[in-house]
Structures are given as structure tokens and as C-alpha cells.
């Protein structure tokens, strides 16, 4: 038993050391520097909660928080609906289901920056060409205002992550006992009734996992925001991660940027953990 314990800690120590150096130590240092006037190299005094007070007097942070919240709500809903729909499609008896799984998952393999530039070309050039050809004015001027910039980011995010969420739902859908599905069919259940009363309760853990991933990833988005709209026009599509980066590295207000990052971390952690707790509770009730 002692040999097993020593071996266990020998294997675990490098992981714990790496986690501490890469995650825990930077997090603690960031919290510490947020209470100072740190400029990226040194600090001369503690300023208490001055940086945190300044955050909520800053319109750019409030606007970025509101825009990120709207974006996250839209993405969580659309990603889970799309991912579940694709999963239901490719778990049917289709000859091309393996091919479709590959096609739907492929956008997730492309980097966010590249996707942003691809969709920027589509929204600005392709939409404009199609809009002029068909006389559809709503296709003209995409990414030129907050509304089209918002939906452009949502479309990009859904297109990129839907295949990944689909894989999670597929894993749970394929673990549903077919005996229960067949029994419901014998009892005369319709397709909708099978989904609602048999399949959905059994795949509820997939909703917990998928909602956590979509929630956290939507809040933390940066590279797609940078390459698609760069926060424009006039910072109207600037999200929280971009606001933090610009505060720290463009305005050279490192301590204020750290304070914003701490607030950002607390918001994402609180919402994500609350969502997991609520969904886990619902799983137990089911």
C-alpha cells in the first residue's frame, strides 16, 4: 500500500505543479495586483478597491458586459438546439450518417481567427453581392452596425461549435436503452412523446455538460470577436475579453485590466457553477 501511495504521488506531483504554476499562481497574483497601481513591471502603492470602483464607472466595461450577456444567451439557446437537432439527425438510420458527423464537426477544427476572417468575407462581400443581385436590402451592410455585428458573431459561434455539442449529445443518445424506446412504441407513443418522456430525461446529463461548455465558451470569446468585427463599429460589438485586453495592453492600465479580469472570472464562475448545480439537481429529481 505504501509503494502504491508513493507511486500515486510521483505521478500526480508534476500535474499539481503544472496546475499551480500555470493557473493558481497567476490567478492569485492577478488578484493581488488588482489592488495596486501595477503598470506591468512594478507597483508603488496599494490602492484598495479604487480599480474596482473605476470599473463600474467605466461605460466601456458596462457596455461590453451587456453585449457579452446578450451574446451568451443567444448562443447557449441556439447552440444547444442546433447541436441536439444535428445529433438526432445523425443517430437515425442514414447511410450517410458518418459522413454527416464529419462534416458537421469539421468547423470546430478551424481556428477562431481564421473563421472570423472567413465569415467577414462572407458577410461583407458574399452577402452584399447576393443582396444586390436579389434586391434584398437586409443583406447589405452587414457588420456595419451593432445589430448585424451581433448576429454575425452569433452565426459564427453557432457554426463553429454546433458540431462539438452534437458529439456530446450523440454520446448520450446512443446510450439510451432501445428496450425503453421500443416499449414506448408498443404503447403507442408518437415521435414527440418518445423524445419528451423517454429520450430527454435519459440524456439530461448531456444538457448539463453542453450548457456549461456553451456558457463558458460564449462568455470567454475573444479571437472571433477580434477577427470578425474588432469590436466595431465604435466599440459597439466589443466583448468583455476584448475590453480587458485593450485596457491592459493598449491603454497600459495593467492593474485596472487585472481588476476587470477578476470581475470577469467571478461572473463566469458564478453563472457556470449555478447552472451546473441547478441542472444536476434536476437530474436527481428525474
C-alpha positions in Angstrom: 0.0 0.0 0.0 2.9 2.4 0.8 4.5 1.7 -2.5 1.2 2.4 -4.3 0.8 5.6 -2.4 4.4 6.8 -3.3 3.8 5.9 -7.0 0.5 7.7 -6.9 2.1 10.9 -5.7 5.0 10.6 -8.0 2.6 10.6 -11.0 0.4 13.3 -9.5 3.1 15.8 -8.5 4.0 17.0 -12.0 0.3 17.6 -12.7 -0.2 19.5 -9.5 3.0 21.5 -10.0 2.0 22.5 -13.6 -1.5 23.4 -12.5 -0.1 25.6 -9.7 2.4 27.4 -12.0 0.0 27.9 -14.9 -3.3 28.5 -13.2 -3.3 29.0 -9.4 -0.2 31.2 -9.0 -1.2 33.6 -11.9 -4.7 33.8 -10.6 -3.5 34.8 -7.1 -1.0 37.3 -8.5 -3.7 38.8 -10.6 -6.0 39.3 -7.6 -3.1 40.8 -5.7 -2.1 43.2 -8.5 -5.7 44.4 -8.9 -5.4 46.1 -5.6 -2.3 48.1 -6.6 -1.2 50.6 -9.2 0.8 47.9 -11.1 2.0 49.0 -14.5 3.1 45.6 -15.8 6.6 45.8 -14.3 6.3 47.3 -10.8 3.9 48.9 -8.4 4.4 51.6 -5.9 1.3 51.6 -3.7 -1.8 49.7 -2.8 -5.0 51.5 -4.0 -7.5 49.3 -2.3 -10.8 49.0 -4.2 -10.1 52.0 -6.4 -9.7 49.9 -9.5 -12.9 48.1 -8.9 -14.8 51.3 -8.3 -13.4 52.7 -11.5 -14.6 49.6 -13.4 -18.3 50.3 -12.7 -17.8 54.0 -13.6 -16.4 52.9 -17.0 -19.1 52.8 -19.7 -17.0 50.6 -22.0 -16.9 47.8 -19.4 -20.7 48.0 -18.7 -21.5 48.1 -22.5 -19.1 45.1 -23.1 -20.7 43.2 -20.2 -24.2 43.8 -21.5 -23.3 42.9 -25.1 -21.5 39.7 -23.9 -24.5 38.7 -21.8 -26.9 39.1 -24.8 -24.5 37.2 -27.0 -24.1 34.4 -24.4 -27.9 33.9 -24.0 -28.4 33.7 -27.8 -25.5 31.3 -28.3 -26.5 29.0 -25.4 -30.0 28.6 -26.8 -29.1 28.3 -30.5 -26.1 26.0 -29.9 -28.0 23.5 -27.8 -31.0 23.5 -30.1 -28.8 23.1 -33.2 -26.4 20.6 -31.6 -29.3 18.4 -30.3 -31.0 18.6 -33.7 -27.9 17.5 -35.6 -27.4 14.7 -33.1 -31.0 13.5 -33.6 -30.4 13.6 -37.3 -27.1 11.6 -37.4 -28.3 9.0 -34.9 -31.1 7.9 -37.3 -30.6 5.0 -39.7 -29.0 7.0 -42.5 -26.4 5.6 -44.9 -24.5 8.9 -44.8 -24.6 9.5 -41.0 -20.8 9.0 -40.6 -20.1 11.4 -43.4 -22.5 14.0 -41.9 -20.9 13.7 -38.5 -17.6 14.5 -40.0 -18.9 17.5 -42.0 -20.8 18.9 -39.0 -17.8 18.6 -36.7 -15.1 20.0 -39.1 -15.8 23.7 -38.4 -14.7 23.1 -34.8 -11.2 22.1 -36.0 -10.7 25.6 -37.6 -9.1 28.3 -35.5 -11.2 31.2 -34.3 -9.1 33.8 -36.0 -9.3 32.1 -39.4 -13.1 31.5 -39.0 -13.5 35.2 -38.2 -11.8 36.3 -41.4 -13.7 33.7 -43.5 -17.1 34.9 -42.2 -16.0 38.5 -42.5 -15.5 37.9 -46.2 -18.9 36.1 -46.4 -20.8 38.9 -44.6 -19.2 41.8 -46.4 -18.7 40.5 -49.9 -20.9 37.5 -50.5 -24.0 38.9 -48.6 -23.5 42.2 -50.4 -23.3 40.5 -53.8 -26.4 38.3 -53.2 -28.3 41.2 -51.7 -27.7 43.5 -54.7 -28.5 40.7 -57.1 -31.8 39.8 -55.4 -32.7 43.3 -54.3 -32.7 42.3 -50.6 -31.5 45.4 -48.7 -31.3 43.5 -45.4 -28.3 41.6 -46.8 -26.4 44.9 -47.4 -24.0 46.5 -44.9 -23.5 43.5 -42.6 -21.1 44.2 -39.7 -21.6 48.0 -40.2 -23.8 48.3 -37.1 -24.3 46.7 -33.7 -27.3 44.5 -34.8 -25.7 42.9 -37.8 -22.4 42.6 -35.9 -24.1 40.9 -33.0 -25.9 38.3 -35.2 -22.7 37.9 -37.3 -20.8 36.8 -34.1 -23.7 34.5 -33.1 -23.8 32.8 -36.5 -20.0 32.3 -36.4 -20.1 30.8 -32.9 -23.0 28.5 -33.7 -21.4 27.4 -36.9 -18.1 26.6 -35.2 -19.4 24.9 -32.0 -22.6 23.1 -33.1 -20.7 20.0 -34.3 -18.8 19.8 -31.0 -22.0 20.0 -29.0 -23.5 17.5 -31.4 -20.9 14.9 -30.4 -21.8 15.3 -26.7 -25.5 14.7 -27.4 -24.7 11.7 -29.7 -22.8 10.0 -26.9 -25.8 10.2 -24.6 -28.4 9.4 -27.3 -26.6 6.2 -28.3 -26.5 5.1 -24.6 -30.4 5.2 -24.4 -31.6 1.6 -23.9 -33.5 0.7 -27.1 -35.8 -1.5 -25.0 -37.4 1.6 -23.5 -37.9 3.2 -26.9 -39.4 0.0 -28.3 -41.7 -0.3 -25.2 -42.9 3.3 -25.8 -43.6 2.5 -29.4 -45.7 -0.6 -28.4 -47.7 1.6 -26.0 -48.5 3.9 -29.0 -46.2 6.8 -28.2 -45.7 9.4 -31.0 -42.2 10.5 -32.0 -42.6 13.7 -30.0 -43.8 11.8 -26.9 -40.8 9.4 -27.2 -38.5 12.4 -27.2 -40.2 14.2 -24.4 -40.9 11.3 -22.0 -38.3 8.7 -22.8 -35.2 10.2 -24.5 -34.9 13.7 -23.0 -35.0 12.5 -19.3 -32.3 9.9 -20.1 -30.0 12.4 -21.8 -30.4 15.2 -19.3 -26.8 14.9 -18.2 -25.9 15.9 -21.7 -27.8 19.2 -21.2 -25.7 19.9 -18.1 -22.4 19.4 -19.9 -23.4 21.2 -23.1 -24.9 24.2 -21.3 -21.7 24.5 -19.2 -19.5 24.4 -22.3 -21.6 26.8 -24.4 -22.0 29.2 -21.4 -18.3 29.4 -20.6 -17.0 29.5 -24.2 -19.5 32.2 -25.2 -18.5 34.4 -22.3 -14.8 33.9 -23.0 -14.8 34.5 -26.7 -12.0 36.8 -28.0 -10.3 35.7 -31.2 -13.6 35.5 -33.3 -14.5 38.9 -31.9 -11.1 40.3 -32.9 -11.0 39.0 -36.4 -14.7 39.4 -37.4 -15.6 42.9 -36.1 -12.6 44.0 -33.9 -15.2 45.5 -31.6 -16.5 47.9 -34.2 -18.3 50.0 -35.2 -17.3 52.3 -32.3 -16.8 49.5 -29.8 -20.5 48.6 -30.1 -19.6 44.8 -30.6 -16.7 44.8 -28.1 -17.0 41.9 -25.7 -15.6 41.5 -22.2 -12.4 39.7 -23.1 -11.5 42.3 -25.7 -12.3 45.1 -23.3 -9.9 43.6 -20.8 -7.1 43.1 -23.3 -7.4 46.7 -24.6 -7.4 48.1 -21.1 -4.3 46.2 -20.1 -2.2 46.3 -23.3 -3.5 49.2 -25.4 -4.2 51.7 -22.6 -1.4 50.3 -20.5 -3.6 50.2 -17.4 -2.5 46.8 -16.2 -3.9 47.0 -12.7 -7.3 48.1 -14.0 -7.2 45.3 -16.5 -6.4 42.8 -13.7 -9.4 44.1 -11.7 -11.7 43.7 -14.8 -10.3 40.1 -15.3 -11.1 39.3 -11.6 -14.7 40.5 -12.0 -14.9 38.6 -15.3 -13.7 35.4 -13.6 -16.2 35.8 -10.8 -19.1 36.4 -13.1 -18.4 33.4 -15.3 -17.6 31.1 -12.4 -20.8 32.1 -10.5 -23.1 31.7 -13.6 -21.5 28.4 -14.7 -21.5 26.8 -11.3 -25.1 27.9 -10.6 -26.1 26.4 -13.9 -24.4 23.1 -13.1 -25.9 22.9 -9.6 -29.4 23.6 -10.9 -29.1 21.0 -13.8 -27.6 18.4 -11.5 -30.4 18.9 -9.1 -32.9 18.4 -11.9 -31.1 15.2 -13.0 -31.5 13.8 -9.4 -35.2 14.7 -9.5 -35.7 12.9 -12.8 
